[in-house]
Amino acid sequence: MNENQEALRRPWRRVLLAQGLAVVALLAAVYLLALLSPLRLSLWLAALLQGALAAAIGWRLGLSRWWLWINLAFLPALWLLQQAALPGWLYLLGFALLLLVNWNSLGERVPLYLSGRRARQQLGEWLAAREQPAHFVDLGCGAAGTLLHLARRFPRGRFIGVESAPLLFLLAWLRCLSQGNCSIRYQSLWHTQLAPFDAVYCFLSPVPMPRLWAKACSEMAPGSWLISNSFAIPGVAPDARCELGEGRQTELLFWQMGGADIR
Ligand SMILES: C[S@@+](CC[C@H](N)C(=O)[O-])C[C@H]1O[C@@H](n2cnc3c(N)ncnc32)[C@H](O)[C@@H]1O
């Protein structure tokens, strides 16, 4: 993995650095102010200043734009919540729920967002045009909305969802209990053998795509299809694409495994 990819994988180090440096700079400023003048900062103003500093430092450290808003709002939001005097366990519960849903945001750099209506519809059209019932896997199936939609539409197909965020897995598993042709595995996509599937669908992020392509090339059967919602594989042109135009979901990209000789 080169330096840029490593930096992409671990922005939270820069976030922590930005927050830490902003706290140190603010403490120094408050100390100097106390020494040199009778002025005193209110806690609210101090939190706002720290947020602005953290956002500026994060920007200098090359964080993407949405992190700047998080850096800016973090301490002021803590201050506001403190004013609400909520019981301590609520914070713990909120943290635990966020962690169990966003399990793969930090390590894998893949947060939860869902395939839209048009993506589901286009996947359905693509499956309908095939002769054989599909053996389909959704790598990182979230709460299994897309998978269930397809499983209901194609009762002769077999649909597998793979998910490693604990709460999402539980939701997906419960939702699919009554759908006989659909099942969910609590498993990392990196430990999922891709050979049995003739269609492998994913909606992940730019970060895992090169590694996923290497895995697909070594495991998927000739003639089977890798389908990615919106995220390309650097340097590998897709065999087909289908426009979505649903907010950030730009297109479905299709690669047929086995190279030009089977097309
Ligand atoms: C952007 S969401 C897509 C959800 C669903 N496939 C859809 O299209 O609506 C990506 C999902 O992949 C899951 N994920 C990320 N890395 C994973 C991994 N290594 N193994 C299994 N699931 C993973 C995340 O927890 C998240 O639920």
The ligand as an SDF file (V2000), in Angstrom:
LIG
                    3D

 27 29  0  0  0  0  0  0  0  0999 V2000
  -22.4090    1.5130    1.6080 C   0  0  0  0  0  0  0  0  0  0  0  0
  -23.0750    0.1940    2.5640 S   0  0  0  0  0  0  0  0  0  0  0  0
  -23.9910   -0.7170    1.3260 C   0  0  0  0  0  0  0  0  0  0  0  0
  -25.1790   -1.4750    1.8850 C   0  0  0  0  0  0  0  0  0  0  0  0
  -25.9400   -2.3220    0.8730 C   0  0  0  0  0  0  0  0  0  0  0  0
  -25.0340   -3.1760    0.1350 N   0  0  0  0  0  0  0  0  0  0  0  0
  -26.6920   -1.4580   -0.0970 C   0  0  0  0  0  0  0  0  0  0  0  0
  -26.2250   -1.3730   -1.2310 O   0  0  0  0  0  0  0  0  0  0  0  0
  -27.7240   -0.8780    0.2690 O   0  0  0  0  0  0  0  0  0  0  0  0
  -21.6070   -0.7970    2.8000 C   0  0  0  0  0  0  0  0  0  0  0  0
  -21.7740   -1.8950    3.8100 C   0  0  0  0  0  0  0  0  0  0  0  0
  -20.6070   -2.7200    3.7530 O   0  0  0  0  0  0  0  0  0  0  0  0
  -20.3210   -3.1730    5.0610 C   0  0  0  0  0  0  0  0  0  0  0  0
  -18.9060   -3.5860    5.0930 N   0  0  0  0  0  0  0  0  0  0  0  0
  -17.8220   -2.8010    4.9650 C   0  0  0  0  0  0  0  0  0  0  0  0
  -16.6930   -3.5220    5.0330 N   0  0  0  0  0  0  0  0  0  0  0  0
  -17.0690   -4.8030    5.2010 C   0  0  0  0  0  0  0  0  0  0  0  0
  -16.3700   -6.0290    5.3450 C   0  0  0  0  0  0  0  0  0  0  0  0
  -15.0330   -6.0790    5.3290 N   0  0  0  0  0  0  0  0  0  0  0  0
  -17.0750   -7.1710    5.4740 N   0  0  0  0  0  0  0  0  0  0  0  0
  -18.4450   -7.1340    5.4910 C   0  0  0  0  0  0  0  0  0  0  0  0
  -19.1630   -6.0100    5.3860 N   0  0  0  0  0  0  0  0  0  0  0  0
  -18.4910   -4.8470    5.2340 C   0  0  0  0  0  0  0  0  0  0  0  0
  -20.6450   -1.9600    5.9340 C   0  0  0  0  0  0  0  0  0  0  0  0
  -20.8570   -2.3320    7.2890 O   0  0  0  0  0  0  0  0  0  0  0  0
  -21.9050   -1.4370    5.2520 C   0  0  0  0  0  0  0  0  0  0  0  0
  -23.0530   -2.0160    5.7890 O   0  0  0  0  0  0  0  0  0  0  0  0
  1  2  1  0
  2  3  1  0
  2 10  1  0
  3  4  1  0
  4  5  1  0
  5  6  1  0
  5  7  1  0
  7  8  2  0
  7  9  1  0
 10 11  1  0
 11 12  1  0
 11 26  1  0
 12 13  1  0
 13 14  1  0
 13 24  1  0
 14 15  1  0
 14 23  1  0
 15 16  2  0
 16 17  1  0
 17 18  1  0
 17 23  2  0
 18 19  1  0
 18 20  2  0
 20 21  1  0
 21 22  2  0
 22 23  1  0
 24 25  1  0
 24 26  1  0
 26 27  1  0
M  CHG  2   2   1   9  -1
M  END
$$$$
